[in-house]
Amino acid sequence: MNQNTSLFDLRLDSVRAAYQNGSQTPRQLILALRDKAAALNPDYHLFIHLLSAEELEPYLSALESRELKDLPLYGVPFSIKDNIDLAGIPTTAACPDFAYTPERSATIVEQLIGLGAIPMGKTNLDQFATGLNGSRSPYGACPNSVNMDYPSGGSSAGSSLAVALGVSSFALGTDTAGSGRVPAALNNLVGMKATKGLISTAGVVPACRTLDCVTTFTATAREASQLLALTARLDPQDEYSRNNPSWNDGSAFGKPRPFRFGVPRAQDLEFFGCSQGPLLFGDAIDRLTAMGGEAVTLDLSPFLEAARLLYEGPWVAERYSVVGELAENNPDAVLPVIRAVLAKAPSVTGVQTFRAQYRLQVLKAQCDKLLEGLDCVVTPTIGRPVTLAELHAEPVLRNSELGYYTNFVNLLDYAAIAVPSAFMDNGMPWGVTLFGRAFTDQYLLSVAQALQCETELPLIGGQHVDLTIPANAARSDVARLVVCGAHLDGLALNWQLKQRGARLIEATQSSPNYQLYALAGGPPFRPGMVRVDQGGVAIEVEVWELPSLELGSFLTAIAAPLGLGKVQLADGRWETGFICEGYGLDGATDISHFGGWRAYLKG
């Protein structure tokens, strides 16, 4: 084995750098990692099917005719949860009697291979992706990568271990109720549960088709951002696929500006008897505040009510639609604990289903309202880690506890990122989840990366490495707008902002590089703000936020000679704001000495 393959640093940029400087080749790395995985598998049961050297050869040979510069994921090793198709390799969903061999890979797998990534194999999971602990598999329970007395978490158990044990740069999982986030928390990883439909689920064995998401496990949020930017594509093969809006593309990943984040009320938090959990969660809140965040208390109760619908409501029948026929015709093929979960599904009626959907819509409206004015919400990812012995003694209860903070996210159509934030006294990883509105994935990843930089935790394998975050400002589903005249709060055209759901962020000044003019014409009477090289002053302005979807309609309503451009604020920030074209100054009056439009109106 090449000595570099013994290192745990398989981050995307690190692998690329090793290929670039010639210290490693894809063939050397992949085959050495395959040997490492084979040695680990008897103890960790992470792979159901580890690709043989012969099965890897077509991928390696194809790569040798390509250039590193042409493939963003050139030679990057990745693993695939075994409910996601890889052409020519059986898909089992952890049920041998269900197994089939697909002729075509899942869309996401095809995308990744096309980008240069190399599949290592198919990873173990809780059978039919039903479970959050990683012990419900006939191929063996998956122990934790840090402490084998604990579970890996599931259902994407083997996928998390493939990254945490250093045999893949990243891994694909799936998430319906938390399966891409709970294993991340238990193995010191970032688990990205993107907005439903952003990553294609074509070629994925459904758990709940209307809720399922393909997820990624990585060491850092930056890598998750890179992968999402490469794979968030509308897929005609997936009827649930959704187009990614421009504000959520790869360039949206950056440094978070001052932000507001929701924190659950004390009565909504549950740590299941763990005394250390509240302290670790409090520390995470302090760190987010130190990063420029403002904590806002949030009523989590409607979110938690929605979570209960997942297993107490009719959605269990959606799982049954996939597994039911097999369970009826060959009950021994399905694990007893899975059969128990599905037992009530045949009795679910259409009336019950619609009533539950109506209730969910009520809760969705309440939760969306609570998220207004917030950039994200932070919760623990799990209340506490449970041991394998505890799982064995009370499997349903302990599994349910693991999903306390995760079960509602997909039902409510939110994006969520699980990110490490601490280690417990017993050495187990502990983390938080950042969740927010659909299509704020890159923003959430930005906050997650900033948190990783703030905590400076060792990454997988215990190594300490420098983490970076781009200098550009992170973007989300809201846009900031600087106004200086009739759109100021309470003035003649302010209604145009408020009817679009805008809210006032701050009253401040521009940099001292502007002149202000009262334009000719009216009503409404309007000012023009012009940047100058000399003789400028600071102008009183307001910064508003409005939904990005509304920015276009607002722009088209702006009458000449005004428009939108970039305005520099007193602290050096550049924000989108009102600017005035030069011809508009004909007949205008210089009112710069007033320092702002309000002062001019009063004068």
N, C-alpha and C positions, 0 to 999 in steps of 0.2 A: 504493500500500500504506500502510495506517495505520502510523505509526512504531512503535507498540507491537508489531506483528507481527514486527518484525525481531529482537526479543529472543528469547533461547532459553528464557526462563522460562515454560514451558507447564505447570508443575505444576498439579495439580487446584485447589488453593486459589487460586493466582495467577490462573488463568483465571476462576474464579468471582468473585474480587474485581474483576477488570476489567469483568465484566458488571454487577456490583453497583454500581460507581461510575460506570458509563456511559462509560468510556473506550474501550470496545470492544463490538461486538455480535457475535453468532454469525455472522451473514452476512459481516460485514467480515473477521472472523478466519479463518473457514473458506476463503473464496474467496482471501484473500491467501496462506494456507498452501498452497492448491492450486497457485497460481502458483509459489510457492517450490519445491514438490516437483517440478513439471514442469521447472523450471530445473536442479534437481539430478539428475534421473533419467538423463540421458544419460551422466553420469560414474559414478554410483553404482549404477545399475540396481536401485534399491530397490523400485520398484513394477512389478508385472506389469500391473496395471490400476489406474491412477489415475482416480478418479471424475471425470467431466466436470462442468461447472457445471450442465448439465441433469440429470445423474444425482444431483447433490447437492440439487437444488431440493426434491424431496419431503421430505427430512429437514429442511431449513431452514424450509420452509413450515409443517410440522407443529409445529416448535418455537415459531414465532411466536404460536401460539394457546395456549401454555403459560406458566406462571409459573416464574421461577427458583427460588422457594422450594419448589416442588412436585417438582423433579427434581434428585436429588443430583449428576448428571453433566450438567447443563444446558449444551448447546453445547460439550462437551468433545470435541476431535478425537481419534480413535483409528484405528489401522490394523490390518489383519487379514491374518495369514499366509495365503497362497493354497492352503492345504489345509483351510481353514475356510470354510464356506459363508456367502455373503452373497446374499440373494435377488435374482435377476435379473442377477447378475454371474457370469461363468464362473469355475468352480473348476478350476484346471489342475494343482495339485501340481507345478508346473514341468515339465509334460509336455503339450505342445499336443495330442497325439493322445489323451490321456486326458480332456481337458476336457469338462465338462458344465455346464449352467446350472441351478442349483437354484431351485425355486419358493419354498422356505422357507429362512430363515437358520438357521445353527447356534443351538442354545439359548443359548449364551453371548453370541452377537451379538444375538439378540433381547432378552436381558436388558439388555444395555448400551444398545441403542437405546431400549428402554422407560424406562431411567433418564435419558435425555436426551442420550446421547453420539452423535456424528455420525461415521460411517465415512468415512475419506479414500480408502481403496482397498485393493487386495489386493497383498500384498508378496511379493517374491522369496524363494526358498528353494532349498536343495539338493534336487534332484529326489526326489520321494516322501519328503521329510524324511529322506533317507539320507545323512548326512554332518555334520560338525561345523565346516566351514570356510567355507561360503558361496560356493564357486566352482563347484559342480556344477549349473549351471542353463543351459538353452539360451537363457534371457533375459539372460544376461550374468553374469559374476562380480561379486560385491559387495565392493568394497574397504573398508578400515577407515575409520571416520569421523575418526580422528585422523591416521593416516599411511597413504596410499594404496598404499604398498609392502607392506602387510600385509592379510590378509583381514578381513572383518567378523566371521568366525565364523558357524557355522550349526548346525542347518539353518535356524534362524529369522533368516536374514541380513537381509532387507529390513525385518523388524519392528524389529530392534535399530537399524538406521539411521534409520528413521522417527522414533524418539525422539531418538537421538543427534544427528541433523542438525536437529532442531527443527521438524519438520512434524507431529508428533502428541504429545499429552500422554502417551499410553501406547500400547502395541501388544500385540496377542495373538500369541503364538507357540505352538509345541508342543514337547514334550520327551519323548523316549523314552530317550535315552542321554546327554543333556546339552545338547540343542538350545536350551533356554531359559536356559542358564547360561553356556555358553562365549561366545556373542555378547555377553552382559552384561559379562563380564570384559574383553573386548577393546574395549568401547566406553564404559566408565565408567558403567555402568548397574547397577541392581538387577534381577536376574532371579529371579522367584518361581516355583519348581517346587513347587506345593502338593501335599499328600497326594493320592494317586490317588483320583479320584472326587469330590473336593470341587468342582471346576469341571467342568461337564458336557462330555463329548466327543461328544454327539449332533450330527451335522452336520459331523464332522471326518473327513477321509480318513485311514483308519488307517495307521500304520506298523507298530507291534505293538499290536494292539487291547488286549491284557491289560496293557500297560505305559504306554500313551500318556497324557499329561497336557496340558491347555491351560495356558499360562504367560502371565505379563505382564512387560513391560519398562517400568520407570519410572525417574525420576531418584532417587527416595528410597524407602526401605522403608516410610515412613509412607503413601505413596500406594498401594503394593502392599497394605498392610493395609486401607486404605479400600476398594479394589477387591474384595479377597477377602471382606470383610464384606458387601458388596453382592451378591455373585454365588455364594457357597457355599450352594447350595440343592439339595435332593434333586430329581432330574429323572426323571420316569417314562418319558421318551423314551430314557434312557440306562441300560441294564441294569448298567453298572459304576458308576453314581452311588452315592454314600455320604452319609449324613446327618452333618452337622457337629455334634459334641458341644458343649454349652453352654460348656465351658471354653475353646473355641477360637473364640468369636465375637469381634466387633469390640472389645468391652470388655476383652478379654484383652491387647490391645496396650498396653504401658506401660513403665515403668522397670524394668529387670531388677534383682532383688535379688542379693546375692552368689550366684554360680553356679559349677558345676564343668563344665569343658569338656575334651573329649578332644583330644589332640594326637598325630598319628601318630609312631611310633618313627622314628628317623633312617634305619634301613634300609628303611623303607617309603616314604620320600619320594623323589620323582624330579623333577628339574628339567631333564633332558635337555641338560646341558652349560651351562646358564645360571648364571653365578656370582652374579648379583644376586638370583635367586629365593629362595635360602635366607635372605638378609638381609631381604628384604621380608616373608617369612613369619615370621621371628623378630620383626620389628617388629610385625606384626599380633598375635602372641601376647602381646607386651609390652603392647600397647594393651588387649587383652581383659582382661589381668591388672589393669591400672590401673583398669578399669571395675568391678572387684570379682570378677573371675573367678579360679578356681583351676585351673591347667593340670594335667591328668592324662594320663600317657603311655598311648597306646592301640595295641594290636596291630591294624594295618590289613590284615594279610595275608588274613583270610577275606573281607573286603570286596572286596579286589582279585581274589581268586579268583572271587567271584561276578561281578565285572565281565567277566572273560574269557568267561563263559558266554554273554554277550549275542551276540557275533559268532562265537565258536568253537563254540557249542552250537547247539541246534535252533531258537532263536528267530529265526534268519534265515529259517526256513521260514514263520514268521508274516508276515514282510514279503512273502515270495513269494506268499502267499495273496491279496494285493491286486494285485501287479504282474505275477505270473507269466503269466497268460493273455495280457496285452498283450505281454510280453517274448517269448513263444513265437511269437505270431502276427505281430508287427511289431517285430522286434528293434531296428530302427533308431530306433524311437520312444523307446527307453530309452538313456540315456547309457552308454557302454562301462564307465565306472567303477562304475555302479550294477549293470549286468549282472554284472560281476566279483564284486561283493559277494554277489549272489544266486545265483551259479553252483552252489554246493553244495546249495542248498535242496531241489531235487527228490530228492536221494538220502537226505535225512534220514528215518529210520524212526521208527515209533511207539515201538519199544523204546528208541532213543536219546533220544527226547523224554521218556519217563517217567524214565529214568535221570538225565537232566539235572535234571528237576524234583525228584527225590529228593535229588540232591546240593545243589541250591539250598536245599531245606528244611533240610538239615543246616547249611549256611552261615548261613541266616537265624537259626536257633536260636543259633548261636555269636555272631553279630553282635548280636542282641538282648541276649544275656547281657552282652556287652561294654559295651552302652549303659546297663545298669542303674547307677543312681547318678550318671549324667551328665545334664546339662541339654541339652547339644548337643556336636557334634564340629566342629572347624575343620580344613579342609584348604585348600591352594591350589585355585583353581578350574581353572587350567591350570598345567602345569609351566613353560611359557614360550610367548610368542607366536612363531609361525613366519611367515616371509615368504611372499608369493605365489610367489616364485621357488623356495623350498624345497618348497612344495606341488606346484608343477608338476613338479619333479624327482622327488619321491618321494611321490605323493599318498596312498597307503594308509598308509605309515608315519607321515607327519606328521599325518594325520587321526586315526590311532590314538593318537598322543601327546596330542592335544588332549582325548581322552576318558578319560585315565588316572584322574582323580579324580571323574568324573561317571557312568561307565557302570553302576555298581552300585546307584545310589540307587533307581531305579524297580523294579528286580528285587527289592530288599529291602523295598520299600514304606515308604520314608522320605520325609520332607519336606526340602526344601533351598532355601536362599536364597543366591544369589551377590551379593556386595556389594563395591563398590570399596574398596580399602584403601591404594593408593599409585599413584604414577606411576613408571615406569622411567626410567633416565637418557636413553633414546632418545625419551622423551615418551609411550610407549605406556602405556595404563592397565593396572593389575594389581590383582587382587582375590582374596578368599578366599571359600570357601563354608562356610556353617553348615548342618549337617544334623542331623536328630534323628528321633525316633520319629514315626509317623503321628499326625496331629492335634495337632502342636505348632507349627503354622504361624505363628500370631500371636505365640507366644513367640519363635520364631526371628526373625521380623520385628522384634520389640522389640530383640533383641540387635543385629541388623543396623543398626537406626536409631541405637542408642546408639553403635555403632562409627563410623557416619558422623558423628555429633556429635563423637566423640573425634578423628577424623582431620582434620576440617574441610577435606576436599578440595574443590576447585572442582567444581561440578556440570557437566553437559553444557553446552557452549558456553563453558566457562571462567569462568562467573560464580560469585562467592562469595555465598552467601545464608545467613541464619540458619536452622538446623535446630532443630526442637523435638521433644520427646517428652513424652507425658502424664505427669503426676506419679503416677498410680496404678500400683500394682505389676503387672508383667506376670504373666500366668497361663499354666500349661502343663498337661500331663496328670498332674501330681502336685499334691496338696494338702498344705498345711502344717497341723499340728495341735499345739496347746500342751496338754501334760498336766501334772498337778500331783499325782496321787495313785497309785492302784493300777495305772495304766498306765505308770508310770515304768519305765525299763529294769530288768529283773530282778525286778519286783514281781508281785503276784498276777495282774493282768489284762493284763500286757504282751503275753502271747501273742496277744491279740485284734488287736494291731497287727501283730505279726510274721507272723502267718498271712495277713495281707492284703498282704504285701510291703513293709511300712513300714521305714524306716531312720531312725536317730537323726541329726539334723542338728546340734544344739547343746544344751548344758546352760546355762541362763541364769537370769535372774530376771524376775519381773513388774515393772511400775512400782510405786512405793510407794503404791498406792491400793487395797490388797486386805486382806481378813481371811480366815483359814483356819480352818475348823471340822472337827472329827471328827464325822461324822454318826452318828446313832443307828442301831443294827442291824448286821447282818453275821453271819457273813462272806459275801463279802469285805468288809473294813472299808474305808471310803472317806472322803475329805475333800470338803468343799464350799468353793469359793473364791468370795468375794463382793466385788464392787467397792463401796467406800464413799467418802463425801465427806470424812470426817475419821477420824483414828485408824488409817489404813491402814499397811501395811508391804509390803516387797518379799518375794515368795514364790519359793522355788526351783522352777523349772519346766524341762521339756524340750520342745524343738521336734522333731517327727517329720515326715517326709514319707511319704505313701502314695499309691498310684494313685488319681486322682480317681474312677475307676469303683468303688472300694471304699468311698468315704466314706459313701455312702448306707446300705450294709449295716452299717457301723460305727455310724452314728447310731441306727439302729433297735434296736441291741443295748444301748444305754445305758439303764440303769434310772433311773426317777424317784428323787429330785428333780433329778438332774443332766441336763444337756443341752449343746448346743454353741452358742456365741455368739462374741463378739469379746473378746479379752483383749489388754490393752496390755502390751508388754514394756518392759524397763528402758531400751532405746534409743529408745522412742517408737513403735515399730512396733505395729500392730494385727494380730493373727493370729486365726484360728479356734481356739477352745479350749474347755475345760470351764468351764461356769458352773453355778451352783446357784440354783434357785428359792427364794424367801424362805420358803415354808412348810416347806422341808426343814430349816430350822434349829431346828425344835421338837425339844427334847431333845438338841441338838448341843452340843459343847464347843468353846469358842474356844481354838484352839491357835496363834494367830498368832505368839506370842512365840517359837515354835520356828523360824519362818522357812521351814518346809517339811515335807512329809509324811515324808521319810526321817528327818529329825532328830527328829520326833515319835515315829516307830516305835522309834528307838534310845533315846529318852529314857524 
